[in-house]
Amino acid sequence: MQTRIGPREAESTVGQEPGVGDNGLRNGIHVLTSVLLVVALGTAIRLPLTEAAITLLLCSLFAFIYFFGASLLSQWSPKLQLLWVFLLSGLWIAMLPVSSVAIYLVFTLFFLYLQVMNDTYGRIAVVAATAVAILSQAAEGLTIGGVMGPGVSALVTLAIHYAFRRLARANLERQELIDQLMATRSELAKTQHTAGVIAERQRIAHEIHDTLAQGLSSIQMLLHVAESEIIASPLSEEEKAAPIQRIQLARSAAAENLSEARAMIAALQPAALSQRSLRGALERVAANHGAVSGLDIAVDVDGAEWELPMKIEAALLRIAQGAVANAVAHSQAERCRISLSYGEEEVRLDVVDDGCGFDPGEVAQRPVGLGHVGLDAMRQRARELGGSLEVESAPGQGTAVSVALPREVPEFGA
């Protein structure tokens, strides 16, 4: 997730590099400033030589400092940016007595104050410059137009600045949302691919177990019965030797093939289940996550344990892994308990932590993929096997993930 500048951070930031909308505003200010300076120079033609020379010098200095600073503003430190603005303000004040057009350069300074300073100091500077512009006309007598002109200009500038700030913030939030959606889509594609691979591996393992492995086991039993009947027959030892030897060879070949089939089934199962029982697999999940995160994770088993279908065990293990991973990553919990309960018709798994909790309703209302892919995947896994999954949580009250699955795999989940 990318770092975001919030509203308060944006308001207190000095000298931010302009975005696309800010570039248009900045170029507009450049054009306005250039036009005002040209008009000021034009009016200097009618002034006495000394005043005209002073106006030319001040306008030239203002233009040089303004455009030089504007080209390097993003590379300067906040102190240099403030020094640049104060220097332009001093030149503007010096121009007021000698050029009647110089008062309009306050419009440029308004935008510079709001760009370089944070919003609070920027507004204060705008008010101060407005006061200077009005008071500069006091020698000739104040008029309504002389007061309204700078005042209205200040209000218009603040409104434009606010509008562009809101637009820039909206664009930033939209870009962040797009980035999040792209990242989530990529993550979701990987998750779906992985889930598809796991589901196909489990399907193949299930088929091998129900067909090849069961067939080889039956062949072994039939050969054992045939061997027993031959041994019990009235044939002589010499007559029994040859068929018994062939039967034993066939039994040995069937046993080897059955062992290989079971190895294939184990290789296609989830790693933890291929090495130990469901209880042992859950204890291994608890130990691994506890060692990495420091979270105290306990495993409890209630009821008489009985062998579950491979798909049921794999689903319970995956859901437990996801729930514990969420607790480690998001809950800030100190303790977590994994409870496995065997009932007559169903088996139930509960993962409970004492963490910070969350609002399940608020999470469910987020756009698809933003924060609840894991929970949706757990619910889908339980639903495919005829079960259900519930999440109980509230801010500050921990989280409980509970899944109930039938003892046997339903036909639509086979």
FILUMRO-722989 format. One record per residue (C-alpha): x, y, z; residue number from 1; residue in one letter. Coordinates in nm, 2 decimals. Example, Ala and Ser with C-alpha at 12.3 -4.5 7.8 and 13.67 -1.06 7.14 Angstrom:
! FILUMRO-722989
@px:1.23	py:-0.45	pz:0.78	pos:1	code:A;
@px:1.37	py:-0.11	pz:0.71	pos:2	code:S;
***
This chain:
! FILUMRO-722989
@px:0.00	py:0.00	pz:0.00	pos:1	code:M;
@px:0.14	py:0.33	pz:-0.09	pos:2	code:Q;
@px:0.19	py:0.62	pz:0.17	pos:3	code:T;
@px:-0.08	py:0.87	pz:0.15	pos:4	code:R;
@px:-0.07	py:1.24	pz:0.24	pos:5	code:I;
@px:-0.38	py:1.31	pz:0.44	pos:6	code:G;
@px:-0.58	py:1.63	pz:0.45	pos:7	code:P;
@px:-0.40	py:1.77	pz:0.75	pos:8	code:R;
@px:-0.06	py:1.67	pz:0.62	pos:9	code:E;
@px:-0.14	py:1.83	pz:0.29	pos:10	code:A;
@px:-0.24	py:2.15	pz:0.46	pos:11	code:E;
@px:0.08	py:2.17	pz:0.67	pos:12	code:S;
@px:0.32	py:2.08	pz:0.39	pos:13	code:T;
@px:0.54	py:2.35	pz:0.25	pos:14	code:V;
@px:0.65	py:2.37	pz:-0.11	pos:15	code:G;
@px:0.49	py:2.06	pz:-0.24	pos:16	code:Q;
@px:0.57	py:1.96	pz:-0.59	pos:17	code:E;
@px:0.27	py:2.06	pz:-0.81	pos:18	code:P;
@px:0.05	py:1.80	pz:-0.97	pos:19	code:G;
@px:-0.13	py:1.82	pz:-1.30	pos:20	code:V;
@px:-0.40	py:2.06	pz:-1.19	pos:21	code:G;
@px:-0.14	py:2.27	pz:-1.00	pos:22	code:D;
@px:0.07	py:2.30	pz:-1.32	pos:23	code:N;
@px:-0.22	py:2.46	pz:-1.50	pos:24	code:G;
@px:-0.27	py:2.71	pz:-1.22	pos:25	code:L;
@px:0.10	py:2.78	pz:-1.20	pos:26	code:R;
@px:0.13	py:2.85	pz:-1.57	pos:27	code:N;
@px:-0.17	py:3.08	pz:-1.54	pos:28	code:G;
@px:0.00	py:3.28	pz:-1.27	pos:29	code:I;
@px:0.32	py:3.30	pz:-1.48	pos:30	code:H;
@px:0.11	py:3.45	pz:-1.77	pos:31	code:V;
@px:-0.07	py:3.70	pz:-1.53	pos:32	code:L;
@px:0.26	py:3.81	pz:-1.37	pos:33	code:T;
@px:0.42	py:3.86	pz:-1.71	pos:34	code:S;
@px:0.13	py:4.07	pz:-1.84	pos:35	code:V;
@px:0.13	py:4.29	pz:-1.52	pos:36	code:L;
@px:0.50	py:4.35	pz:-1.54	pos:37	code:L;
@px:0.47	py:4.45	pz:-1.91	pos:38	code:V;
@px:0.19	py:4.69	pz:-1.83	pos:39	code:V;
@px:0.39	py:4.84	pz:-1.55	pos:40	code:A;
@px:0.69	py:4.89	pz:-1.78	pos:41	code:L;
@px:0.45	py:5.04	pz:-2.04	pos:42	code:G;
@px:0.31	py:5.29	pz:-1.79	pos:43	code:T;
@px:0.67	py:5.39	pz:-1.69	pos:44	code:A;
@px:0.71	py:5.56	pz:-2.03	pos:45	code:I;
@px:0.50	py:5.85	pz:-1.91	pos:46	code:R;
@px:0.69	py:5.89	pz:-1.58	pos:47	code:L;
@px:0.98	py:6.12	pz:-1.52	pos:48	code:P;
@px:1.32	py:5.98	pz:-1.61	pos:49	code:L;
@px:1.42	py:5.90	pz:-1.25	pos:50	code:T;
@px:1.09	py:5.73	pz:-1.16	pos:51	code:E;
@px:1.09	py:5.54	pz:-1.49	pos:52	code:A;
@px:1.44	py:5.41	pz:-1.42	pos:53	code:A;
@px:1.34	py:5.30	pz:-1.08	pos:54	code:I;
@px:1.03	py:5.13	pz:-1.21	pos:55	code:T;
@px:1.24	py:4.95	pz:-1.48	pos:56	code:L;
@px:1.49	py:4.83	pz:-1.22	pos:57	code:L;
@px:1.23	py:4.71	pz:-0.98	pos:58	code:L;
@px:1.02	py:4.54	pz:-1.25	pos:59	code:C;
@px:1.33	py:4.37	pz:-1.39	pos:60	code:S;
@px:1.44	py:4.25	pz:-1.04	pos:61	code:L;
@px:1.09	py:4.13	pz:-0.97	pos:62	code:F;
@px:1.07	py:3.94	pz:-1.30	pos:63	code:A;
@px:1.42	py:3.78	pz:-1.26	pos:64	code:F;
@px:1.37	py:3.67	pz:-0.90	pos:65	code:I;
@px:1.01	py:3.55	pz:-0.96	pos:66	code:Y;
@px:1.09	py:3.33	pz:-1.27	pos:67	code:F;
@px:1.43	py:3.21	pz:-1.13	pos:68	code:F;
@px:1.27	py:3.10	pz:-0.81	pos:69	code:G;
@px:0.96	py:2.95	pz:-0.98	pos:70	code:A;
@px:1.19	py:2.72	pz:-1.19	pos:71	code:S;
@px:1.38	py:2.59	pz:-0.88	pos:72	code:L;
@px:1.11	py:2.61	pz:-0.62	pos:73	code:L;
@px:1.06	py:2.23	pz:-0.59	pos:74	code:S;
@px:1.43	py:2.19	pz:-0.53	pos:75	code:Q;
@px:1.46	py:2.45	pz:-0.25	pos:76	code:W;
@px:1.42	py:2.39	pz:0.12	pos:77	code:S;
@px:1.12	py:2.55	pz:0.30	pos:78	code:P;
@px:1.34	py:2.83	pz:0.44	pos:79	code:K;
@px:1.47	py:2.93	pz:0.09	pos:80	code:L;
@px:1.11	py:2.92	pz:-0.04	pos:81	code:Q;
@px:1.00	py:3.16	pz:0.23	pos:82	code:L;
@px:1.30	py:3.38	pz:0.17	pos:83	code:L;
@px:1.21	py:3.40	pz:-0.20	pos:84	code:W;
@px:0.85	py:3.50	pz:-0.12	pos:85	code:V;
@px:0.95	py:3.76	pz:0.13	pos:86	code:F;
@px:1.20	py:3.91	pz:-0.12	pos:87	code:L;
@px:0.93	py:3.94	pz:-0.38	pos:88	code:L;
@px:0.70	py:4.10	pz:-0.12	pos:89	code:S;
@px:0.96	py:4.36	pz:-0.04	pos:90	code:G;
@px:1.01	py:4.44	pz:-0.41	pos:91	code:L;
@px:0.63	py:4.47	pz:-0.45	pos:92	code:W;
@px:0.60	py:4.71	pz:-0.16	pos:93	code:I;
@px:0.89	py:4.92	pz:-0.31	pos:94	code:A;
@px:0.71	py:4.93	pz:-0.64	pos:95	code:M;
@px:0.38	py:5.06	pz:-0.50	pos:96	code:L;
@px:0.48	py:5.43	pz:-0.47	pos:97	code:P;
@px:0.63	py:5.45	pz:-0.82	pos:98	code:V;
@px:0.39	py:5.24	pz:-1.03	pos:99	code:S;
@px:0.01	py:5.25	pz:-1.01	pos:100	code:S;
@px:-0.01	py:4.91	pz:-1.18	pos:101	code:V;
@px:0.22	py:4.74	pz:-0.92	pos:102	code:A;
@px:-0.08	py:4.70	pz:-0.68	pos:103	code:I;
@px:-0.22	py:4.43	pz:-0.91	pos:104	code:Y;
@px:0.09	py:4.21	pz:-0.85	pos:105	code:L;
@px:-0.06	py:4.13	pz:-0.52	pos:106	code:V;
@px:-0.27	py:3.88	pz:-0.70	pos:107	code:F;
@px:0.05	py:3.69	pz:-0.78	pos:108	code:T;
@px:0.17	py:3.71	pz:-0.43	pos:109	code:L;
@px:-0.16	py:3.57	pz:-0.30	pos:110	code:F;
@px:-0.10	py:3.25	pz:-0.48	pos:111	code:F;
@px:0.26	py:3.23	pz:-0.38	pos:112	code:L;
@px:0.17	py:3.27	pz:-0.01	pos:113	code:Y;
@px:-0.08	py:2.99	pz:-0.03	pos:114	code:L;
@px:0.16	py:2.77	pz:-0.23	pos:115	code:Q;
@px:0.47	py:2.81	pz:-0.02	pos:116	code:V;
@px:0.32	py:2.84	pz:0.33	pos:117	code:M;
@px:0.07	py:2.61	pz:0.50	pos:118	code:N;
@px:-0.30	py:2.71	pz:0.49	pos:119	code:D;
@px:-0.30	py:2.90	pz:0.82	pos:120	code:T;
@px:0.00	py:3.12	pz:0.76	pos:121	code:Y;
@px:-0.09	py:3.15	pz:0.39	pos:122	code:G;
@px:-0.42	py:3.31	pz:0.48	pos:123	code:R;
@px:-0.26	py:3.54	pz:0.73	pos:124	code:I;
@px:-0.01	py:3.65	pz:0.46	pos:125	code:A;
@px:-0.30	py:3.71	pz:0.22	pos:126	code:V;
@px:-0.48	py:3.93	pz:0.47	pos:127	code:V;
@px:-0.16	py:4.12	pz:0.54	pos:128	code:A;
@px:-0.09	py:4.18	pz:0.17	pos:129	code:A;
@px:-0.45	py:4.29	pz:0.12	pos:130	code:T;
@px:-0.41	py:4.55	pz:0.40	pos:131	code:A;
@px:-0.08	py:4.68	pz:0.25	pos:132	code:V;
@px:-0.25	py:4.71	pz:-0.09	pos:133	code:A;
@px:-0.54	py:4.91	pz:0.05	pos:134	code:I;
@px:-0.32	py:5.13	pz:0.27	pos:135	code:L;
@px:-0.09	py:5.21	pz:-0.02	pos:136	code:S;
@px:-0.38	py:5.41	pz:-0.17	pos:137	code:Q;
@px:-0.44	py:5.62	pz:0.15	pos:138	code:A;
@px:-0.22	py:5.91	pz:0.04	pos:139	code:A;
@px:-0.46	py:5.97	pz:-0.26	pos:140	code:E;
@px:-0.77	py:5.90	pz:-0.06	pos:141	code:G;
@px:-0.94	py:5.56	pz:-0.02	pos:142	code:L;
@px:-1.24	py:5.48	pz:-0.24	pos:143	code:T;
@px:-1.48	py:5.19	pz:-0.23	pos:144	code:I;
@px:-1.32	py:5.05	pz:-0.55	pos:145	code:G;
@px:-0.97	py:5.08	pz:-0.39	pos:146	code:G;
@px:-1.09	py:4.87	pz:-0.09	pos:147	code:V;
@px:-1.31	py:4.63	pz:-0.28	pos:148	code:M;
@px:-1.05	py:4.55	pz:-0.55	pos:149	code:G;
@px:-0.78	py:4.39	pz:-0.32	pos:150	code:P;
@px:-1.05	py:4.25	pz:-0.09	pos:151	code:G;
@px:-1.24	py:4.07	pz:-0.37	pos:152	code:V;
@px:-0.91	py:3.96	pz:-0.53	pos:153	code:S;
@px:-0.81	py:3.80	pz:-0.20	pos:154	code:A;
@px:-1.14	py:3.61	pz:-0.17	pos:155	code:L;
@px:-1.13	py:3.49	pz:-0.53	pos:156	code:V;
@px:-0.77	py:3.37	pz:-0.48	pos:157	code:T;
@px:-0.87	py:3.18	pz:-0.16	pos:158	code:L;
@px:-1.16	py:3.02	pz:-0.34	pos:159	code:A;
@px:-0.95	py:2.92	pz:-0.64	pos:160	code:I;
@px:-0.68	py:2.78	pz:-0.41	pos:161	code:H;
@px:-0.94	py:2.58	pz:-0.21	pos:162	code:Y;
@px:-1.10	py:2.44	pz:-0.53	pos:163	code:A;
@px:-0.76	py:2.33	pz:-0.67	pos:164	code:F;
@px:-0.66	py:2.18	pz:-0.33	pos:165	code:R;
@px:-0.98	py:1.97	pz:-0.32	pos:166	code:R;
@px:-0.94	py:1.86	pz:-0.68	pos:167	code:L;
@px:-0.58	py:1.76	pz:-0.62	pos:168	code:A;
@px:-0.69	py:1.56	pz:-0.31	pos:169	code:R;
@px:-0.96	py:1.39	pz:-0.49	pos:170	code:A;
@px:-0.72	py:1.29	pz:-0.77	pos:171	code:N;
@px:-0.48	py:1.16	pz:-0.51	pos:172	code:L;
@px:-0.74	py:0.95	pz:-0.35	pos:173	code:E;
@px:-0.86	py:0.82	pz:-0.68	pos:174	code:R;
@px:-0.51	py:0.72	pz:-0.78	pos:175	code:Q;
@px:-0.46	py:0.54	pz:-0.45	pos:176	code:E;
@px:-0.79	py:0.35	pz:-0.50	pos:177	code:L;
@px:-0.68	py:0.25	pz:-0.85	pos:178	code:I;
@px:-0.34	py:0.13	pz:-0.72	pos:179	code:D;
@px:-0.52	py:-0.07	pz:-0.45	pos:180	code:Q;
@px:-0.76	py:-0.22	pz:-0.70	pos:181	code:L;
@px:-0.47	py:-0.32	pz:-0.93	pos:182	code:M;
@px:-0.27	py:-0.47	pz:-0.65	pos:183	code:A;
@px:-0.58	py:-0.65	pz:-0.51	pos:184	code:T;
@px:-0.67	py:-0.78	pz:-0.86	pos:185	code:R;
@px:-0.32	py:-0.92	pz:-0.89	pos:186	code:S;
@px:-0.33	py:-1.07	pz:-0.54	pos:187	code:E;
@px:-0.68	py:-1.22	pz:-0.61	pos:188	code:L;
@px:-0.56	py:-1.37	pz:-0.94	pos:189	code:A;
@px:-0.27	py:-1.54	pz:-0.76	pos:190	code:K;
@px:-0.50	py:-1.66	pz:-0.48	pos:191	code:T;
@px:-0.75	py:-1.80	pz:-0.72	pos:192	code:Q;
@px:-0.47	py:-1.97	pz:-0.92	pos:193	code:H;
@px:-0.33	py:-2.12	pz:-0.60	pos:194	code:T;
@px:-0.67	py:-2.23	pz:-0.48	pos:195	code:A;
@px:-0.74	py:-2.39	pz:-0.82	pos:196	code:G;
@px:-0.42	py:-2.58	pz:-0.81	pos:197	code:V;
@px:-0.48	py:-2.70	pz:-0.45	pos:198	code:I;
@px:-0.84	py:-2.80	pz:-0.54	pos:199	code:A;
@px:-0.72	py:-3.00	pz:-0.84	pos:200	code:E;
@px:-0.45	py:-3.17	pz:-0.64	pos:201	code:R;
@px:-0.70	py:-3.27	pz:-0.37	pos:202	code:Q;
@px:-0.94	py:-3.39	pz:-0.63	pos:203	code:R;
@px:-0.67	py:-3.61	pz:-0.79	pos:204	code:I;
@px:-0.56	py:-3.74	pz:-0.45	pos:205	code:A;
@px:-0.93	py:-3.82	pz:-0.37	pos:206	code:H;
@px:-0.97	py:-4.01	pz:-0.70	pos:207	code:E;
@px:-0.65	py:-4.20	pz:-0.64	pos:208	code:I;
@px:-0.76	py:-4.29	pz:-0.29	pos:209	code:H;
@px:-1.11	py:-4.40	pz:-0.40	pos:210	code:D;
@px:-1.00	py:-4.60	pz:-0.71	pos:211	code:T;
@px:-0.64	py:-4.71	pz:-0.74	pos:212	code:L;
@px:-0.55	py:-4.73	pz:-0.37	pos:213	code:A;
@px:-0.88	py:-4.91	pz:-0.28	pos:214	code:Q;
@px:-0.84	py:-5.15	pz:-0.58	pos:215	code:G;
@px:-0.48	py:-5.24	pz:-0.49	pos:216	code:L;
@px:-0.59	py:-5.30	pz:-0.13	pos:217	code:S;
@px:-0.87	py:-5.52	pz:-0.24	pos:218	code:S;
@px:-0.63	py:-5.72	pz:-0.46	pos:219	code:I;
@px:-0.40	py:-5.77	pz:-0.17	pos:220	code:Q;
@px:-0.69	py:-5.91	pz:0.04	pos:221	code:M;
@px:-0.81	py:-6.14	pz:-0.24	pos:222	code:L;
@px:-0.46	py:-6.27	pz:-0.29	pos:223	code:L;
@px:-0.42	py:-6.33	pz:0.08	pos:224	code:H;
@px:-0.75	py:-6.53	pz:0.08	pos:225	code:V;
@px:-0.64	py:-6.73	pz:-0.22	pos:226	code:A;
@px:-0.31	py:-6.81	pz:-0.06	pos:227	code:E;
@px:-0.49	py:-6.92	pz:0.26	pos:228	code:S;
@px:-0.72	py:-7.15	pz:0.06	pos:229	code:E;
@px:-0.43	py:-7.31	pz:-0.13	pos:230	code:I;
@px:-0.25	py:-7.37	pz:0.19	pos:231	code:I;
@px:-0.56	py:-7.54	pz:0.34	pos:232	code:A;
@px:-0.62	py:-7.75	pz:0.03	pos:233	code:S;
@px:-0.53	py:-8.13	pz:0.02	pos:234	code:P;
@px:-0.26	py:-8.07	pz:-0.25	pos:235	code:L;
@px:0.09	py:-8.18	pz:-0.18	pos:236	code:S;
@px:0.36	py:-7.93	pz:-0.07	pos:237	code:E;
@px:0.53	py:-7.95	pz:-0.41	pos:238	code:E;
@px:0.20	py:-7.88	pz:-0.59	pos:239	code:E;
@px:0.13	py:-7.58	pz:-0.35	pos:240	code:K;
@px:0.47	py:-7.43	pz:-0.38	pos:241	code:A;
@px:0.45	py:-7.29	pz:-0.74	pos:242	code:A;
@px:0.10	py:-7.11	pz:-0.70	pos:243	code:P;
@px:0.19	py:-6.98	pz:-0.35	pos:244	code:I;
@px:0.51	py:-6.84	pz:-0.49	pos:245	code:Q;
@px:0.33	py:-6.66	pz:-0.77	pos:246	code:R;
@px:0.06	py:-6.53	pz:-0.53	pos:247	code:I;
@px:0.32	py:-6.40	pz:-0.29	pos:248	code:Q;
@px:0.50	py:-6.22	pz:-0.58	pos:249	code:L;
@px:0.17	py:-6.07	pz:-0.69	pos:250	code:A;
@px:0.10	py:-5.96	pz:-0.33	pos:251	code:R;
@px:0.44	py:-5.80	pz:-0.31	pos:252	code:S;
@px:0.39	py:-5.61	pz:-0.64	pos:253	code:A;
@px:0.04	py:-5.49	pz:-0.52	pos:254	code:A;
@px:0.19	py:-5.38	pz:-0.19	pos:255	code:A;
@px:0.46	py:-5.18	pz:-0.36	pos:256	code:E;
@px:0.21	py:-5.02	pz:-0.59	pos:257	code:N;
@px:-0.02	py:-4.94	pz:-0.30	pos:258	code:L;
@px:0.27	py:-4.78	pz:-0.11	pos:259	code:S;
@px:0.35	py:-4.56	pz:-0.42	pos:260	code:E;
@px:-0.02	py:-4.47	pz:-0.45	pos:261	code:A;
@px:-0.03	py:-4.36	pz:-0.08	pos:262	code:R;
@px:0.29	py:-4.16	pz:-0.13	pos:263	code:A;
@px:0.12	py:-3.98	pz:-0.43	pos:264	code:M;
@px:-0.18	py:-3.91	pz:-0.21	pos:265	code:I;
@px:0.04	py:-3.77	pz:0.07	pos:266	code:A;
@px:0.23	py:-3.56	pz:-0.18	pos:267	code:A;
@px:-0.10	py:-3.41	pz:-0.32	pos:268	code:L;
@px:-0.24	py:-3.33	pz:0.03	pos:269	code:Q;
@px:-0.17	py:-3.01	pz:0.22	pos:270	code:P;
@px:0.17	py:-3.04	pz:0.36	pos:271	code:A;
@px:0.07	py:-3.05	pz:0.73	pos:272	code:A;
@px:-0.19	py:-3.32	pz:0.68	pos:273	code:L;
@px:0.06	py:-3.54	pz:0.48	pos:274	code:S;
@px:0.27	py:-3.58	pz:0.79	pos:275	code:Q;
@px:0.03	py:-3.61	pz:1.08	pos:276	code:R;
@px:-0.33	py:-3.61	pz:1.19	pos:277	code:S;
@px:-0.56	py:-3.30	pz:1.17	pos:278	code:L;
@px:-0.50	py:-3.24	pz:1.54	pos:279	code:R;
@px:-0.12	py:-3.26	pz:1.48	pos:280	code:G;
@px:-0.15	py:-3.03	pz:1.18	pos:281	code:A;
@px:-0.34	py:-2.77	pz:1.38	pos:282	code:L;
@px:-0.07	py:-2.79	pz:1.65	pos:283	code:E;
@px:0.19	py:-2.74	pz:1.39	pos:284	code:R;
@px:0.01	py:-2.43	pz:1.26	pos:285	code:V;
@px:-0.01	py:-2.29	pz:1.61	pos:286	code:A;
@px:0.36	py:-2.36	pz:1.68	pos:287	code:A;
@px:0.48	py:-2.20	pz:1.36	pos:288	code:N;
@px:0.27	py:-1.89	pz:1.39	pos:289	code:H;
@px:0.34	py:-1.86	pz:1.76	pos:290	code:G;
@px:0.71	py:-1.88	pz:1.71	pos:291	code:A;
@px:0.71	py:-1.61	pz:1.44	pos:292	code:V;
@px:0.47	py:-1.36	pz:1.60	pos:293	code:S;
@px:0.51	py:-1.44	pz:1.98	pos:294	code:G;
@px:0.13	py:-1.49	pz:2.00	pos:295	code:L;
@px:0.02	py:-1.75	pz:2.26	pos:296	code:D;
@px:-0.18	py:-2.00	pz:2.05	pos:297	code:I;
@px:-0.34	py:-2.31	pz:2.21	pos:298	code:A;
@px:-0.51	py:-2.60	pz:2.04	pos:299	code:V;
@px:-0.80	py:-2.78	pz:2.21	pos:300	code:D;
@px:-0.98	py:-3.09	pz:2.08	pos:301	code:V;
@px:-1.33	py:-3.19	pz:2.22	pos:302	code:D;
@px:-1.51	py:-3.52	pz:2.16	pos:303	code:G;
@px:-1.40	py:-3.85	pz:2.03	pos:304	code:A;
@px:-1.17	py:-3.81	pz:1.73	pos:305	code:E;
@px:-1.26	py:-4.00	pz:1.42	pos:306	code:W;
@px:-1.12	py:-4.00	pz:1.07	pos:307	code:E;
@px:-1.26	py:-3.74	pz:0.85	pos:308	code:L;
@px:-1.27	py:-3.74	pz:0.47	pos:309	code:P;
@px:-0.96	py:-3.59	pz:0.31	pos:310	code:M;
@px:-1.15	py:-3.28	pz:0.18	pos:311	code:K;
@px:-1.30	py:-3.20	pz:0.52	pos:312	code:I;
@px:-0.96	py:-3.22	pz:0.69	pos:313	code:E;
@px:-0.80	py:-3.01	pz:0.42	pos:314	code:A;
@px:-1.07	py:-2.75	pz:0.44	pos:315	code:A;
@px:-1.06	py:-2.72	pz:0.82	pos:316	code:L;
@px:-0.68	py:-2.69	pz:0.81	pos:317	code:L;
@px:-0.69	py:-2.41	pz:0.54	pos:318	code:R;
@px:-0.96	py:-2.22	pz:0.73	pos:319	code:I;
@px:-0.76	py:-2.25	pz:1.05	pos:320	code:A;
@px:-0.44	py:-2.13	pz:0.88	pos:321	code:Q;
@px:-0.63	py:-1.83	pz:0.73	pos:322	code:G;
@px:-0.80	py:-1.73	pz:1.06	pos:323	code:A;
@px:-0.47	py:-1.76	pz:1.26	pos:324	code:V;
@px:-0.28	py:-1.56	pz:0.99	pos:325	code:A;
@px:-0.55	py:-1.28	pz:1.02	pos:326	code:N;
@px:-0.51	py:-1.28	pz:1.39	pos:327	code:A;
@px:-0.14	py:-1.25	pz:1.37	pos:328	code:V;
@px:-0.15	py:-0.98	pz:1.10	pos:329	code:A;
@px:-0.44	py:-0.76	pz:1.22	pos:330	code:H;
@px:-0.57	py:-0.83	pz:1.57	pos:331	code:S;
@px:-0.28	py:-0.72	pz:1.79	pos:332	code:Q;
@px:-0.39	py:-1.00	pz:2.02	pos:333	code:A;
@px:-0.19	py:-1.16	pz:2.30	pos:334	code:E;
@px:-0.37	py:-1.50	pz:2.30	pos:335	code:R;
@px:-0.55	py:-1.71	pz:2.04	pos:336	code:C;
@px:-0.73	py:-2.05	pz:2.08	pos:337	code:R;
@px:-0.80	py:-2.31	pz:1.82	pos:338	code:I;
@px:-1.08	py:-2.54	pz:1.92	pos:339	code:S;
@px:-1.17	py:-2.86	pz:1.72	pos:340	code:L;
@px:-1.50	py:-3.02	pz:1.83	pos:341	code:S;
@px:-1.62	py:-3.36	pz:1.70	pos:342	code:Y;
@px:-2.00	py:-3.41	pz:1.70	pos:343	code:G;
@px:-2.22	py:-3.69	pz:1.59	pos:344	code:E;
@px:-2.32	py:-3.52	pz:1.26	pos:345	code:E;
@px:-2.06	py:-3.24	pz:1.21	pos:346	code:E;
@px:-1.72	py:-3.12	pz:1.31	pos:347	code:V;
@px:-1.67	py:-2.76	pz:1.43	pos:348	code:R;
@px:-1.36	py:-2.54	pz:1.43	pos:349	code:L;
@px:-1.34	py:-2.22	pz:1.63	pos:350	code:D;
@px:-1.05	py:-1.97	pz:1.62	pos:351	code:V;
@px:-1.08	py:-1.70	pz:1.89	pos:352	code:V;
@px:-0.85	py:-1.42	pz:1.98	pos:353	code:D;
@px:-0.85	py:-1.14	pz:2.23	pos:354	code:D;
@px:-0.73	py:-0.87	pz:1.99	pos:355	code:G;
@px:-0.86	py:-0.53	pz:1.88	pos:356	code:C;
@px:-1.15	py:-0.68	pz:1.68	pos:357	code:G;
@px:-1.33	py:-0.51	pz:1.39	pos:358	code:F;
@px:-1.67	py:-0.44	pz:1.24	pos:359	code:D;
@px:-1.77	py:-0.73	pz:1.01	pos:360	code:P;
@px:-2.05	py:-0.52	pz:0.86	pos:361	code:G;
@px:-1.82	py:-0.24	pz:0.76	pos:362	code:E;
@px:-1.56	py:-0.49	pz:0.61	pos:363	code:V;
@px:-1.84	py:-0.66	pz:0.41	pos:364	code:A;
@px:-1.94	py:-0.33	pz:0.26	pos:365	code:Q;
@px:-1.60	py:-0.25	pz:0.12	pos:366	code:R;
@px:-1.54	py:-0.29	pz:-0.26	pos:367	code:P;
@px:-1.47	py:-0.65	pz:-0.36	pos:368	code:V;
@px:-1.11	py:-0.74	pz:-0.28	pos:369	code:G;
@px:-1.04	py:-0.45	pz:-0.04	pos:370	code:L;
@px:-0.98	py:-0.62	pz:0.29	pos:371	code:G;
@px:-1.21	py:-0.93	pz:0.29	pos:372	code:H;
@px:-1.07	py:-1.17	pz:0.02	pos:373	code:V;
@px:-0.95	py:-1.41	pz:0.30	pos:374	code:G;
@px:-1.29	py:-1.42	pz:0.47	pos:375	code:L;
@px:-1.47	py:-1.47	pz:0.14	pos:376	code:D;
@px:-1.24	py:-1.76	pz:0.05	pos:377	code:A;
@px:-1.31	py:-1.93	pz:0.39	pos:378	code:M;
@px:-1.68	py:-1.89	pz:0.35	pos:379	code:R;
@px:-1.67	py:-2.03	pz:-0.01	pos:380	code:Q;
@px:-1.46	py:-2.33	pz:0.10	pos:381	code:R;
@px:-1.71	py:-2.41	pz:0.38	pos:382	code:A;
@px:-2.01	py:-2.36	pz:0.15	pos:383	code:R;
@px:-1.86	py:-2.60	pz:-0.11	pos:384	code:E;
@px:-1.86	py:-2.88	pz:0.15	pos:385	code:L;
@px:-2.21	py:-2.81	pz:0.27	pos:386	code:G;
@px:-2.10	py:-2.62	pz:0.58	pos:387	code:G;
@px:-2.11	py:-2.26	pz:0.71	pos:388	code:S;
@px:-1.88	py:-2.00	pz:0.85	pos:389	code:L;
@px:-1.96	py:-1.72	pz:1.09	pos:390	code:E;
@px:-1.74	py:-1.43	pz:1.20	pos:391	code:V;
@px:-1.82	py:-1.26	pz:1.53	pos:392	code:E;
@px:-1.63	py:-0.95	pz:1.62	pos:393	code:S;
@px:-1.66	py:-0.59	pz:1.74	pos:394	code:A;
@px:-1.40	py:-0.31	pz:1.79	pos:395	code:P;
@px:-1.21	py:-0.38	pz:2.11	pos:396	code:G;
@px:-1.38	py:-0.72	pz:2.18	pos:397	code:Q;
@px:-1.17	py:-0.97	pz:1.99	pos:398	code:G;
@px:-1.27	py:-1.19	pz:1.70	pos:399	code:T;
@px:-1.42	py:-1.54	pz:1.67	pos:400	code:A;
@px:-1.42	py:-1.74	pz:1.35	pos:401	code:V;
@px:-1.64	py:-2.05	pz:1.36	pos:402	code:S;
@px:-1.69	py:-2.31	pz:1.09	pos:403	code:V;
@px:-1.91	py:-2.62	pz:1.09	pos:404	code:A;
@px:-1.87	py:-2.89	pz:0.83	pos:405	code:L;
@px:-2.07	py:-3.22	pz:0.79	pos:406	code:P;
@px:-1.91	py:-3.54	pz:0.89	pos:407	code:R;
@px:-1.93	py:-3.67	pz:0.53	pos:408	code:E;
@px:-1.87	py:-3.49	pz:0.21	pos:409	code:V;
@px:-2.20	py:-3.41	pz:0.03	pos:410	code:P;
@px:-2.25	py:-3.52	pz:-0.33	pos:411	code:E;
@px:-2.22	py:-3.16	pz:-0.46	pos:412	code:F;
@px:-1.89	py:-3.11	pz:-0.28	pos:413	code:G;
@px:-1.74	py:-3.45	pz:-0.38	pos:414	code:A;
***
